[in-house]
Amino acid sequence: MSDYATILQENKINVIFRSNNKHYVPEFITTLKPYEGRDINLQVLVVNGDNEVCDLVKLLFYEIYGKNDTKYHWPYTNTIGGISRVFEIRYNFDPSTISRININSENDFINNIYNQLDTNRFNVAVIIANRKLTNEIHDEIKAALIGNRLRTQFVTFTTLKRLKNIEYKATIPLTIAVQLIAKAGGTPWIVDSSIYNDLSKNASSNGMLMGIAFARPRKDKITYSVGYFTTLNNYYQRFDVQPINESIPINDNTEGLYVPKEAMIRTLESGISWYKNIMRTTPPLLIIFKTSPMHKDEKEAIETVVGKDTKWVFIHAQYNTPVRLFGDKSSDYYVNRGTVIIKKRNRWNPNNGDYLHSEIIITATGKYKKPSTSNVSKSEENYILGTPRPITLSVYSSFDVNPIGIAELALSQIKADWEHPDIRSRRIAVLKYANRMAKLVHYINSLGSIPSIDVRDVL
């Protein structure tokens, strides 16, 4: 690579499984077992599905997940069997309980589906429907079940039919299985946050991480929401999301969405209160990810709330970076995952009000190496076809932060995503799920009675 670029070691950013075993590939959950498992009591609902769809449903949830003698080969393990045997989690599913409902009137979709869900008997409901219907009802169903012990997993007909293709047969079952573990109340893995130590020699590892994201479910209203991570003993122990019962003024002249000062103060106070309930102390380090640049209102709110005892870092994550990176090998020109390019501000000086510390371009996808699923003692090099789309991180901070530590933090946040055990994902989890919550706010009638919501509610 160029002298201007740094390649982060993939195997430095680990996730932690049962008995504190670590590995940098989340798919190793099949051999190292989930960090914490819970019984899965599964209900399956097929909406307007034909016989082919119903046969594939039985294949997935009974033949692959349920039977101890299944021939499905899970990656990185020689154990043969369904979820109960491979992940050592009790899996309760009776194919005779599959519900088939046919709905003709679009007005009846939500009520008919909701009335079919058995919130007392099951803790996870899988809803099988076509993509159009899924897009229409997903958020409304999720919102209706907030605070309920039953969580939902949506699977489209298209995804299900890919099981007939041997290429997808190796990825779809594992991805859904991991989500079932989480939605039943388990924890597939936690992120090793010891990389916090690379942010600065003077920064504590017991910090709080907040994500602020926006959604526009209505033309006349923009909502925002926050996601929270907190650390304990260098591990991410808690991940919650919280709806905010406030709207953001729509202003075409505003450069990016921002939270007005008074609303930002209330948001920060709410987040710090959440942290103190867990840790019994004020966070010595506050890290904020946001989907738009830092506004002066937000900076003033941070300074008002945290005071001098708490260091802070504000990171604007931009996914639509108009830049493409290429490797320097003439054989392929593919760039490595974890390639980092840093533009550090020469005149950064928080004492004079100049908080923009650096701009970082990072590739979360690209060429990568991981152990072979057929022989873990050997590595296999893979890449996604096409040019990786990098992420730009604009870093504002109250202290001299290490940009490489910020890049590692972003990559660790990507691995915190339980929806994708594949390391090729590129979404920062604390922002992704804050955005999910913001989309649900529109459908929740009484936010005042809604407690802090677990991330599993919006998976």
C-alpha positions, 0 to 999 in steps of 0.5 A: 500500500501507499506510504500514506495509508495504514492497514489495521490488523484484522485479528486485533479487533476481536469479539468474545464468546462463551468463557471469554474465548476471543476470535476476530471472525464472528462466524466462530460462534459455531465452535466457541458458542454464544457468549450467553444463550437463552431458550428459543421458543419459536413461532412461524407465521407464513403470510400469503405463501404458496406450497413451495414457500411452506416447504422451504420454511420447514426445511429451514426451521426443522430440517436445518435448525431443529433436527439433531441429525441434520446434514447441514454443515455449519462453518468452523465446526464438525458438530452435526445438528441443529441449534440445540446441539451446535450452539448448546441452546434449547430450541423448541419448534414444532412444524405443526405450529406453522401458521398460514394466513391469507390476507386479501385486504391491505387494511387488515395486514397489521391486525391479522398478523398481530392477532396471530402472535402468541406472546405467552407461548413463544419468545421469537416469531418469524414472519415470512412474507413477500418483500413489498409487504415486509417493507410496509409492516416491518416498523409498525409490527416492531413498534406494536411489540415494544416492551413485549417478551415476543420479538420478531424476525422477518424473512422474505420469500426471496431470501427463503428461496435462495436456500435452493442455491448451494451458495446461499445455503452456507450463509442464510441459516447461520445469519438467521440463527444468530439473530434468533439467539439474540431475539430470544434474549441471548447474547451471541458475542460481545466486542472486545473494547480493549481498543479503547486504550489506543484512543489516548494514553490518558483516556479511560477504557470505562467510557460511554459510547452514544450514537445519534441517528435521524429518520423521516417517517413523515414528510412534515417531521424528522425524529431522532433517536440514540443508541448507547453502549457502555463498557465494563472491564474493557468489554461492551456489556450493555447495548440499548436504544432509546426513543426521543420524543422530540422532532427536529425543525425542518430547515432546507438551509441547514447543512445536515441534521442537528439536535438543537442545543436544549434538546441535545442537553436533555439527550446527553443528560438522559444518556449519562443518567443511563450510564450512571445507573449501570456504572454508579459513576459519571463516564470519564470518556464520552464518545458520540457517533452521529450521521451528520456533522457537529453543529455549534448547538451540539458542541455547546450542549456537550460543553455545558453537560460534561464539564471539565472532568469528562473527555469527549470525542464526536465522530461524524460517520459519512457512508457516501464518501465520494472517494474510491481506494485501490491497492497497489498490486497490479494483479488486482488493485483490490484494497484491503479491508481496514485500510486507513488514510488520515488527514490530521488538522495541523491547527487543531486547538480546542482551547481556541474553539477549533475542535475538528481534529482529523478526517479519516477514510476507512474501508470496512469492506475490501480484500480480507483474510480469514481461516478457511471454513474447511481447514481452520489451520489455513487462511483464505483470501476473499474480496467482494467484487467491485470497488469498496465504498469507504467511510469517512470519519470526521473527528472532533475532540476535546483532547489529543485523540489517536486517529488510528484508535478511532478507526479501530473503534469504528471497525469494532462497532461494525463487528458489534452488529448481531445481524451479520456474523460475516466480517464484510459488514460496514454499518456502525452498530450504534448508529444503525440501531439508533436509526431503526429506533428513530423510524419506530418513534412515529408508530409509538403512541406514548413514549413517556411510558417506554423504558430504555429499550434493548437493541434486541427489540429493533433487530 
